[in-house]
Amino acid sequence: MQTLNRTSTTEMEVTSIRLERELKEKLKEIAGNQGYQALIRDVLWRYVQQKTGNPQPAISRDEIQSSVAAIAQQETHCVLTGTLIKPRQKMLLGLTLQGDMVPLSVGSLDS
């Protein structure tokens, strides 16, 4: 998962959040060298972008290792371009290096 650069940490507000010990340990495992706080920020930003209809590119093309043709069943956005993908529209499902399947618009992987 790629950290979305938004603001330097010196410009961020300190917020305290209570997490179950097991959740915190799982987040640390998933985050690796990225750090679990950066991972939590990424997850929260992606959630806000999804809920506000303001998607931003979440990953880079280099993180897609393969793709398969698909048909959208629900409205979604391409993770590379932010392009709206409507229900019943042709799309791609991309497999990331981390093993996640992500929505891609047709042509978003073209050079």
QUIGIFEN-V434248 format. One record per pair of residues at least 4 apart in sequence whose ideal C-beta (glycine too) atoms are under 8 Angstrom apart, sorted by the first residue. I is the first residue (numbers start at 0). J is the second residue. If there is no record, write none. Layout:
i=I j=J
i=I j=J
This chain:
i=0 j=29
i=0 j=30
i=0 j=33
i=0 j=38
i=0 j=41
i=0 j=58
i=0 j=97
i=1 j=41
i=1 j=57
i=1 j=58
i=1 j=59
i=1 j=62
i=2 j=33
i=2 j=37
i=2 j=38
i=2 j=40
i=2 j=41
i=3 j=40
i=3 j=41
i=3 j=44
i=3 j=45
i=3 j=55
i=3 j=57
i=5 j=40
i=5 j=44
i=6 j=10
i=6 j=11
i=7 j=11
i=16 j=39
i=18 j=22
i=18 j=23
i=18 j=26
i=19 j=23
i=20 j=24
i=21 j=25
i=22 j=26
i=23 j=27
i=23 j=35
i=24 j=28
i=25 j=29
i=26 j=30
i=26 j=35
i=26 j=38
i=26 j=39
i=27 j=35
i=29 j=35
i=29 j=38
i=30 j=34
i=30 j=35
i=30 j=37
i=30 j=38
i=33 j=37
i=33 j=38
i=34 j=38
i=35 j=39
i=36 j=40
i=37 j=41
i=38 j=42
i=39 j=43
i=40 j=44
i=41 j=45
i=42 j=46
i=43 j=47
i=44 j=48
i=44 j=55
i=45 j=49
i=45 j=57
i=46 j=50
i=47 j=51
i=48 j=53
i=48 j=54
i=48 j=55
i=49 j=54
i=49 j=76
i=54 j=76
i=54 j=78
i=54 j=81
i=55 j=81
i=56 j=78
i=56 j=79
i=56 j=80
i=56 j=81
i=57 j=78
i=57 j=101
i=58 j=62
i=58 j=63
i=58 j=78
i=58 j=79
i=58 j=95
i=58 j=101
i=59 j=79
i=60 j=79
i=60 j=107
i=60 j=108
i=62 j=95
i=62 j=96
i=62 j=97
i=63 j=79
i=63 j=93
i=63 j=94
i=63 j=95
i=63 j=96
i=63 j=101
i=63 j=103
i=63 j=108
i=64 j=94
i=64 j=95
i=64 j=96
i=65 j=93
i=65 j=94
i=66 j=91
i=66 j=92
i=66 j=93
i=66 j=94
i=66 j=103
i=66 j=108
i=67 j=91
i=67 j=92
i=67 j=94
i=68 j=89
i=68 j=90
i=68 j=91
i=69 j=89
i=69 j=90
i=69 j=91
i=69 j=92
i=70 j=87
i=70 j=88
i=70 j=89
i=70 j=90
i=71 j=75
i=71 j=84
i=71 j=85
i=71 j=86
i=71 j=87
i=71 j=88
i=71 j=89
i=71 j=90
i=71 j=102
i=72 j=86
i=72 j=87
i=73 j=86
i=74 j=83
i=74 j=84
i=74 j=85
i=74 j=86
i=75 j=83
i=75 j=84
i=75 j=90
i=75 j=102
i=76 j=81
i=76 j=82
i=76 j=83
i=76 j=84
i=76 j=102
i=77 j=81
i=77 j=82
i=77 j=84
i=77 j=90
i=77 j=102
i=77 j=103
i=77 j=104
i=77 j=107
i=78 j=93
i=78 j=101
i=78 j=102
i=78 j=103
i=79 j=103
i=79 j=104
i=79 j=107
i=79 j=108
i=80 j=104
i=80 j=107
i=82 j=104
i=82 j=107
i=84 j=88
i=84 j=90
i=84 j=102
i=84 j=104
i=89 j=105
i=90 j=102
i=90 j=103
i=90 j=104
i=90 j=105
i=91 j=102
i=91 j=103
i=91 j=104
i=91 j=105
i=91 j=107
i=91 j=108
i=92 j=100
i=92 j=101
i=92 j=102
i=92 j=103
i=93 j=100
i=93 j=101
i=93 j=102
i=93 j=103
i=93 j=108
i=94 j=98
i=94 j=99
i=94 j=100
i=95 j=99
i=95 j=100
i=95 j=101
i=103 j=107
i=103 j=108
